[in-house]
Amino acid sequence: MQQLLDTAEKIRSMEIRGAGRIATAAAKALRDYVEMLETSSFEEFVAKVEKAKSILIETRPTAVSLPNAVMLAGSYDAETVEEARSQILDNATEFIRNADNALDNIGEIGAKRLRDGDTVMTHCNSHAALAIIKTAHKQGKRIKVYATESRPRRQGFITIKELSDAGIDTTLIVDSAVRYTMKNVDTVIVGADSITVNGALVNKIGTSQLALAAHEARVNFISAAETYKFSPSTLFGDLVEIEERDPDEVIPSDKLGDMPDVKISNPAFDVTPSEYIDLIVTEAGAFPPEMAYVIIKEHLGWELKKMG
């Protein structure tokens, strides 16, 4: 259990960050826990596995990839401990393998949307979005990238390092320079933490700013998202909870000094309406946001419908 608790804390503290990386880390933690779990009865096994699932799921409330990964990896239909253990190990391993393959497929599909000489803007640090950019670069297309700083955690610094290591011409901009820079951009590509049944995108705070600026400037806006980032619970009316993180990420409380009436708001995500999204690129293909329902139904399965 300690290893699983360590992973949960790393997810909660954002030592492990990014929806895809969170999902695979949770699946691996659950797989390893179940593999080593010793119980005296099937009932005890079920209770301990369900508790482990809850611990992982509760770490980050917004990224639907986390509960989807835990539920898909941890699913079983068995009557004995060994049958259930075997099914979970197989399901978790399959999820991890599919997640890895998904990035390759997203890269190949999304790269078709980029032309030689294109300039791309990206936000935060998304493996799926970067897969498209890197694949286009490997194909010999001359791609230039503007990457946002992505405050307050500055995930953009990770992005520019990855792009630099790949040999891609990259410029870091402050978040407030998005509209100023948009006139030089051909396509915006971002990741996703959750996609709702109506095709709305829940992603790193500031994403809606990029989408609005792109819409006004008539620049294509693409979200790159594995199918497990779609939210089945929104099909049944549930709202995606927007995580409010520690104000100290913005400014340490001791720096506020003699300003007792000042409060800090630090939402980690925002919502981009579907009408500002031109395309969602998944490992199963590229779809308009209006087809989110089809992805939820056909690629996630109804066994997730009770998740909330």
C-alpha positions in Angstrom: 0.0 0.0 0.0 2.8 2.4 0.7 4.0 2.5 -2.9 0.4 3.3 -4.0 0.2 6.0 -1.4 3.4 7.5 -2.6 2.1 7.6 -6.1 -1.1 9.2 -5.0 0.8 11.9 -3.2 3.0 12.5 -6.2 -0.1 13.0 -8.3 -1.7 15.2 -5.7 1.4 17.4 -5.4 1.9 17.5 -9.2 5.2 15.8 -9.0 3.5 13.6 -11.5 1.6 15.9 -13.8 -0.3 15.8 -17.1 -3.5 13.9 -17.7 -1.9 11.1 -19.6 1.0 10.6 -17.2 -1.4 10.7 -14.2 -3.5 8.0 -15.9 -0.6 5.6 -16.6 1.0 6.2 -13.2 -2.3 5.3 -11.4 -2.8 2.2 -13.5 0.8 1.1 -12.7 0.3 1.8 -9.0 -2.9 -0.2 -8.9 -1.4 -3.1 -10.9 1.6 -3.3 -8.6 -0.6 -3.1 -5.5 -2.9 -5.8 -6.6 -0.1 -8.1 -7.6 1.4 -8.0 -4.1 -1.9 -7.9 -2.2 -2.3 -10.8 0.2 -5.8 -11.4 1.6 -7.6 -14.1 3.5 -10.9 -13.8 1.6 -12.4 -12.5 -1.6 -14.5 -10.0 0.4 -11.3 -8.6 1.9 -9.6 -8.4 -1.5 -12.6 -6.5 -2.9 -12.6 -4.1 0.0 -8.9 -3.3 -0.2 -8.9 -2.9 -4.0 -11.9 -0.5 -3.9 -10.1 1.5 -1.2 -7.0 1.7 -3.3 -9.1 2.9 -6.3 -10.7 5.6 -4.1 -7.3 6.8 -2.9 -6.0 7.3 -6.4 -9.2 8.8 -7.8 -9.5 11.4 -5.0 -6.1 12.9 -5.6 -7.1 15.2 -8.6 -10.8 15.9 -9.1 -10.7 17.4 -12.6 -8.6 15.1 -14.8 -11.1 12.5 -15.9 -8.2 10.4 -17.2 -7.5 9.4 -13.6 -10.8 7.8 -12.7 -11.1 6.4 -16.2 -7.7 4.8 -15.9 -8.4 3.4 -12.5 -11.8 2.0 -13.4 -10.6 0.5 -16.7 -7.4 -1.0 -15.2 -9.1 -2.1 -12.0 -12.2 -3.8 -13.6 -12.9 -7.4 -12.9 -15.8 -9.9 -12.9 -14.7 -12.8 -10.8 -15.6 -14.9 -7.8 -12.2 -15.7 -6.5 -9.1 -13.7 -5.5 -6.9 -15.2 -8.1 -9.4 -14.7 -10.9 -9.9 -11.1 -9.9 -6.2 -10.5 -9.5 -5.4 -12.0 -12.9 -8.1 -9.8 -14.6 -6.9 -6.6 -13.0 -3.3 -7.3 -13.9 -4.3 -8.0 -17.5 -6.5 -5.0 -17.7 -4.0 -2.6 -16.2 -1.2 -3.9 -18.5 -3.5 -3.5 -21.5 -4.4 0.0 -20.5 -0.8 1.1 -20.1 0.1 -0.5 -23.4 -2.8 1.2 -25.2 -2.0 4.5 -23.6 1.6 4.4 -24.9 0.4 3.4 -28.4 -2.2 6.1 -28.3 0.4 8.9 -28.3 2.0 7.4 -31.5 -1.4 7.3 -33.2 -2.3 10.8 -32.2 1.0 12.0 -33.5 0.5 10.4 -36.9 -3.1 11.5 -37.3 -2.5 15.1 -36.0 0.7 15.7 -38.0 -1.5 15.5 -41.2 -3.0 18.7 -40.1 0.3 20.6 -40.1 2.0 21.9 -43.2 5.6 22.6 -43.9 6.4 26.0 -42.6 3.5 26.2 -40.1 3.7 28.0 -36.8 2.0 26.3 -33.8 1.0 27.7 -30.4 0.7 25.3 -27.5 -0.1 25.7 -23.8 1.1 23.9 -20.7 2.8 20.6 -21.2 0.8 18.0 -23.1 2.4 14.8 -24.3 -0.4 14.3 -26.8 -0.1 17.8 -28.2 3.7 17.5 -28.4 3.4 14.1 -30.1 1.7 15.9 -33.1 4.3 18.6 -33.3 7.3 16.2 -32.9 5.8 13.8 -35.5 5.4 16.6 -38.0 9.0 17.7 -37.3 10.3 14.1 -37.8 8.4 14.0 -41.2 10.7 16.8 -42.3 8.2 19.7 -41.9 9.6 22.9 -40.7 7.6 23.7 -37.7 7.9 26.7 -35.4 6.4 26.7 -32.0 5.2 29.4 -29.5 4.9 27.9 -26.0 3.2 29.7 -23.2 4.8 30.0 -19.8 1.7 28.5 -18.2 1.7 30.1 -14.8 1.6 29.6 -11.9 3.4 26.2 -12.2 5.2 27.2 -15.4 4.8 23.8 -17.2 5.8 25.7 -20.3 9.4 25.4 -19.2 9.1 21.6 -19.5 7.6 22.0 -22.9 10.3 24.2 -24.3 13.0 21.8 -23.0 11.2 18.8 -24.8 10.9 20.8 -28.0 14.5 22.1 -27.8 15.7 18.5 -27.3 13.8 17.5 -30.5 15.5 20.3 -32.4 12.3 22.3 -33.0 12.4 26.1 -33.3 10.6 27.3 -30.1 9.8 30.6 -28.5 8.6 31.0 -25.0 5.9 33.7 -24.4 4.2 34.9 -21.2 0.6 33.9 -21.0 -0.7 37.5 -21.5 1.1 37.6 -24.9 -1.2 35.1 -26.4 -3.4 37.5 -28.5 -0.5 39.6 -29.5 1.4 36.5 -30.8 -1.7 34.9 -32.4 -1.3 36.9 -35.6 1.8 34.8 -36.3 0.2 31.5 -35.7 -1.3 29.0 -38.1 -2.7 26.4 -35.6 -3.2 26.1 -31.9 -2.7 22.6 -30.4 -3.4 21.9 -26.8 -4.0 18.8 -24.7 -7.0 17.9 -22.6 -7.7 17.0 -19.0 -11.4 16.2 -19.6 -13.8 16.4 -22.6 -17.5 16.5 -21.8 -20.3 14.9 -23.7 -21.1 18.2 -25.5 -17.5 18.5 -26.7 -16.4 21.2 -24.2 -12.7 21.0 -23.3 -11.5 21.2 -19.7 -7.8 21.9 -19.6 -5.1 23.9 -18.0 -6.2 27.4 -16.9 -5.7 29.8 -19.8 -6.7 27.3 -22.5 -10.0 29.2 -23.1 -8.0 32.4 -23.6 -6.1 30.7 -26.4 -9.3 29.4 -27.9 -11.0 32.7 -27.8 -8.0 34.5 -29.3 -7.7 31.8 -32.0 -11.4 32.1 -32.8 -11.2 35.8 -33.1 -8.1 35.6 -35.3 -9.5 32.7 -37.4 -6.8 30.3 -36.4 -7.5 26.6 -36.2 -7.8 25.3 -32.6 -7.1 21.6 -32.1 -7.2 19.5 -28.9 -5.1 16.3 -28.8 -6.7 13.8 -26.4 -6.6 10.1 -25.8 -10.1 8.6 -25.7 -9.8 7.9 -22.0 -9.9 11.7 -21.4 -13.6 11.9 -22.4 -15.9 12.1 -19.4 -18.7 9.4 -19.3 -20.3 10.9 -16.1 -21.1 14.1 -18.0 -23.5 12.0 -20.1 -25.6 11.7 -17.0 -25.6 15.3 -16.0 -22.5 15.5 -13.8 -20.4 18.6 -14.0 -16.6 18.4 -14.1 -15.2 19.8 -10.9 -12.7 22.6 -11.4 -9.8 22.1 -9.0 -8.8 25.0 -6.9 -5.2 24.7 -5.9 -3.1 26.1 -3.0 -2.8 29.9 -3.2 0.9 29.6 -2.3 1.5 28.4 -5.9 0.7 31.9 -7.0 2.3 33.9 -4.1 3.5 32.6 -0.7 1.1 33.7 2.0 4.0 35.4 3.9 4.6 37.7 0.9 1.2 39.3 1.2 2.5 41.2 4.2 0.1 43.8 5.5 -2.7 43.1 3.0 -5.2 41.1 5.1 -8.1 41.9 2.7 -6.4 40.3 -0.3 -7.3 36.8 -1.4 -5.7 34.6 -4.0 -7.7 32.5 -6.4 -5.8 29.7 -8.1 -8.1 27.6 -10.3 -6.1 24.9 -12.1 -8.4 24.5 -15.1 -11.0 26.3 -17.3 -13.6 25.3 -19.8 -13.4 26.0 -23.5 -16.8 25.8 -25.3 -17.1 23.3 -28.2 -17.8 26.1 -30.7 -14.2 27.4 -30.3 -12.8 23.9 -31.0 -12.2 22.9 -34.6 -11.0 19.4 -34.1 -10.2 16.8 -31.4 -7.5 14.4 -32.4 -7.6 11.0 -30.7 -5.9 7.7 -31.3 -9.2 6.5 -32.8 -9.3 9.4 -35.4 -9.9 13.1 -35.7 -13.4 14.2 -34.8 -15.4 17.5 -34.4 -16.3 18.1 -30.8 -19.9 17.3 -31.6 -18.9 13.7 -31.8 -17.8 13.4 -28.1 -20.9 11.4 -27.4 -19.8 8.7 -29.9 -16.4 8.5 -28.3 -17.9 8.0 -24.9 -20.3 5.4 -26.1 -18.1 3.4 -28.4 -14.6 3.7 -27.0 -15.1 3.9 -23.2 -18.1 1.6 -22.8 -21.1 1.8 -20.6 -19.4 0.1 -17.7 -18.1 3.6 -16.8 -21.5 5.3 -16.7 -21.9 5.2 -13.0 -18.7 7.0 -12.3 -19.3 10.4 -10.7 
